[in-house]
């Protein structure tokens, strides 16, 4: 048995009952279940429709996300989340560079790395080297002035924890940021790269080995093994090329507002909804949300 989920941006609540019913009828699905009126609905399917991706494309133009996945086992026991441009709206290294006065140079490298055009590890080393000698206080300034949280993140973490799931923040960024973000959102643990600081100034290096694409896969494997669960019981979310490994390995890998090259390799794509979409994809209704 499969389940089809339709999602709208919660800020506009644009999912109409007529659209849900029309698609359900066209696909011969079961009765529609509203997880949140105007925002999320689902219905069961006996088999995957042949025109699934054609319909997905048509719905994208209307601001609606569509996912089709197995119904069994979709409520997961662990959340593994990327940080930059996923749990927060920014790329921390780009914000550091912007304050330092060389934002465009670093942002261009970041964009190419996230699109998979550059290997993540050397791209990170090259960007970090530009910060050599800078006052480490710039990190606190970015945290205080520039970091905003992606809508739905608090509800996602709190709800999964309330239902017994473990939550881990795993970033190719820096522990100086994941520590604060994880604490603010309530994650059980976090992993990231450690910026080296000497006498209050950035050394222009990170502690090796760098946490990149393979390290995120390793984190998924190690944490799930420690918890006594399988990767199939994990839902992972990310947006960049260095997230593709963990998205493929997890039972449910969600590309959230991802780069096109990343989204194209994922079955679950959320381009319009916020982080609460991950709850709806697992069959949670808004009444289940922990605040």
C-alpha positions in Angstrom: 0.0 0.0 0.0 1.2 3.5 -0.9 0.1 6.9 0.4 0.0 10.1 -1.6 0.5 13.4 0.3 -0.3 16.8 -1.0 1.3 19.9 0.8 0.9 23.6 0.6 3.0 26.4 2.1 1.4 26.9 5.6 1.7 30.6 5.1 -0.7 30.6 2.2 -2.8 27.4 2.9 -3.5 27.0 -0.8 -4.5 23.3 -0.9 -8.1 23.1 -2.1 -10.4 20.2 -1.3 -11.5 20.1 -5.0 -7.9 19.5 -6.1 -7.4 16.7 -3.6 -10.6 15.0 -4.5 -9.9 15.3 -8.2 -6.5 13.7 -7.9 -7.8 11.0 -5.6 -10.6 10.1 -8.2 -8.1 10.2 -11.1 -5.8 7.8 -9.3 -8.4 5.6 -7.8 -7.3 6.3 -4.3 -8.9 5.9 -0.9 -10.8 8.4 1.1 -8.9 11.7 1.6 -7.6 12.4 5.1 -6.9 16.0 6.0 -3.9 16.4 8.2 -4.3 20.2 8.3 -7.1 21.9 6.4 -5.7 24.0 3.5 -2.2 22.8 4.1 -1.8 19.0 4.0 -3.9 16.0 2.9 -3.3 12.4 2.0 -5.0 9.3 0.5 -4.0 5.7 0.0 -3.1 4.1 -3.3 -2.8 0.5 -4.4 0.0 1.2 -6.9 2.2 4.1 -8.1 0.5 6.1 -10.9 2.3 6.1 -14.2 1.9 9.8 -14.5 3.1 10.6 -11.0 5.9 13.0 -12.1 3.9 14.7 -14.7 1.3 15.5 -12.1 4.1 16.5 -9.7 5.3 19.1 -12.3 1.8 20.4 -12.8 1.2 20.8 -9.1 4.5 22.6 -8.6 3.3 25.3 -10.9 0.3 25.7 -8.5 2.5 25.9 -5.4 1.7 22.4 -4.2 4.1 19.6 -3.3 3.2 15.9 -3.9 4.9 12.8 -2.5 4.1 9.1 -3.1 5.7 6.6 -0.7 5.1 3.3 1.0 2.6 3.7 3.8 4.2 1.0 6.0 7.0 2.2 8.3 6.8 5.9 7.3 6.7 7.1 10.9 10.4 7.2 11.7 12.4 6.8 14.9 15.1 9.3 14.2 15.5 12.7 12.5 18.9 13.5 10.9 19.0 17.1 9.7 21.4 19.3 7.8 21.7 22.8 9.3 22.6 25.5 6.7 19.7 26.4 4.4 17.7 23.6 6.1 17.1 24.1 9.8 18.3 27.8 9.4 17.7 30.0 6.4 21.4 31.0 6.0 24.8 29.5 5.0 26.9 30.4 8.0 30.1 30.6 6.2 28.6 33.0 3.7 27.4 35.2 6.5 30.8 35.2 8.1 32.4 36.2 4.8 29.8 38.9 4.2 30.7 40.5 7.5 34.4 40.2 6.7 33.9 42.0 3.4 34.5 39.2 0.9 31.0 37.7 0.8 30.5 37.3 -3.0 33.8 35.3 -3.4 32.8 32.8 -0.7 29.2 32.6 -1.7 30.2 31.7 -5.2 32.3 28.8 -3.9 29.5 27.7 -1.6 26.9 27.6 -4.4 29.2 25.5 -6.6 29.9 23.1 -3.7 26.2 22.7 -2.9 25.4 22.1 -6.5 28.0 19.3 -6.6 30.3 21.2 -9.0 33.2 21.2 -6.4 34.3 18.6 -3.9 33.1 19.6 -0.5 36.3 19.2 1.5 38.7 21.2 -0.6 36.1 23.9 -1.1 35.6 24.2 2.6 39.4 24.4 3.2 39.7 27.2 0.6 36.9 29.2 2.1 38.0 28.9 5.7 41.6 29.9 4.8 40.3 33.3 3.8 39.4 34.0 7.5 42.9 33.6 8.8 43.7 36.2 11.4 40.2 37.5 11.9 38.8 38.1 15.4 36.8 35.1 16.5 34.1 37.4 17.8 32.7 37.5 14.3 31.1 34.2 15.0 29.0 35.6 17.9 28.1 38.6 15.8 26.7 36.3 13.0 24.8 34.3 15.6 23.3 37.4 17.1 22.5 39.4 14.0 22.1 37.1 11.0 20.7 33.7 11.9 17.0 33.0 11.4 15.3 29.7 11.8 13.3 27.9 9.1 9.6 27.8 9.8 8.4 24.6 11.3 11.7 23.5 12.7 10.7 23.7 16.3 7.5 21.8 15.7 9.4 19.1 13.7 12.0 18.5 16.4 9.5 18.7 19.4 6.9 16.5 17.8 9.3 13.7 16.8 10.9 13.8 20.3 7.4 13.7 21.9 6.7 10.5 19.9 9.9 8.9 21.0 12.3 9.7 18.1 15.9 10.7 18.5 17.0 14.0 16.8 20.5 14.8 15.4 21.8 17.9 13.6 24.7 17.0 11.3 26.3 19.8 9.4 29.2 20.4 7.1 29.4 23.8 8.8 30.9 24.5 12.2 30.2 23.4 15.8 30.2 27.1 16.9 26.9 27.3 15.1 25.4 23.8 15.5 25.8 24.0 19.2 23.6 27.1 19.4 21.1 25.9 16.8 20.8 22.5 18.3 20.2 23.9 21.7 17.6 26.5 20.4 15.6 23.8 18.5 15.9 21.0 21.0 18.1 18.5 19.1 19.4 15.6 21.1 22.9 15.9 19.6 24.9 17.7 16.9 28.0 17.1 14.8 29.9 19.5 12.6 33.4 20.8 11.8 35.6 22.5 14.4 37.1 25.9 13.5 40.6 26.3 14.9 41.1 29.4 17.0 44.4 30.7 18.2 44.7 33.6 20.7 41.2 34.7 19.9 41.6 34.7 16.2 40.5 32.4 13.4 43.5 30.2 12.3 42.1 29.7 8.8 41.9 26.0 9.3 39.4 23.3 10.5 40.2 20.3 12.5 40.6 17.2 10.3 39.0 15.1 9.1 36.4 17.3 7.6 32.7 16.4 8.1 31.4 16.2 4.6 29.3 13.9 2.5 30.7 10.6 3.7 30.8 11.8 7.3 27.1 12.4 7.2 26.5 8.9 6.0 28.8 7.6 8.8 26.8 9.7 11.3 23.6 8.1 10.2 25.0 4.6 10.4 26.7 5.2 13.8 23.8 7.0 15.5 21.2 4.5 14.3 23.4 1.6 15.3 23.9 3.1 18.8 20.1 3.5 19.1 19.5 0.0 18.0 17.5 1.0 14.9 18.1 0.6 11.2 18.7 3.3 8.6 15.2 2.5 7.2 13.8 4.0 10.4 15.5 7.4 9.8 14.1 10.4 8.1 16.8 12.8 6.8 16.5 16.3 5.4 18.9 18.5 3.5 19.4 20.7 0.5 22.9 20.4 -0.9 25.1 17.9 -2.8 26.9 16.9 0.4 23.6 15.7 1.8 22.8 13.3 -1.0 24.5 10.3 0.6 22.6 10.5 3.8 19.3 11.2 1.9 19.8 8.1 -0.1 20.7 6.0 2.9 17.8 7.0 5.1 14.5 5.3 4.9 13.0 8.7 4.0 15.3 11.3 2.4 13.7 14.7 2.0 15.1 17.3 -0.3 13.9 20.6 1.2 14.0 23.6 -1.0 17.0 21.9 -2.5 19.2 22.7 -5.4 17.7 21.3 -8.6 20.6 18.8 -9.1 19.9 17.5 -5.6 16.1 17.4 -5.8 16.3 15.4 -9.0 17.9 12.5 -7.2 15.4 12.4 -4.4 11.9 10.8 -4.3 10.6 13.1 -1.6 10.9 16.8 -2.6 9.5 19.7 -0.6 9.7 23.0 -2.5 6.8 24.9 -1.1 6.1 23.6 2.4 8.2 24.3 5.5 9.8 21.8 7.9 6.4 20.7 9.2 6.1 18.9 5.8 8.3 16.2 7.3 5.7 15.5 9.9 2.8 15.4 7.4 4.9 13.0 5.2 5.0 10.7 8.2 1.3 10.9 8.7 1.2 13.3 11.7 -1.8 15.6 11.7 -1.6 19.2 13.1 -3.3 17.9 16.3 -0.3 15.7 16.9 2.2 18.5 16.9 4.1 19.3 20.1 4.5 23.0 20.6 
